[in-house]
Amino acid sequence: MNPIDGDSAAGQTKMTALGRYGQGDEVASMVSYLASPEATFVTGASLKIDGGFAA
């Protein structure tokens, strides 16, 4: 079940800085960047794509 469809969706989105669930294309953009030549100097980084949930 997609969490966006569940009863807890409103409470969970309130816990993110952006106040919404992320979209697949937003995650794909970061994956695309990391796989690109522009990210050749990125090493050993933990990049959270969570809309500010862990902030």
Secondary structure, DSSP 4 states (H G I P E B T S, - for coil): --GGGSTTHHHHHHTSSSSS---HHHHHHHHHHHTSGGGTT--S-----STTTT-
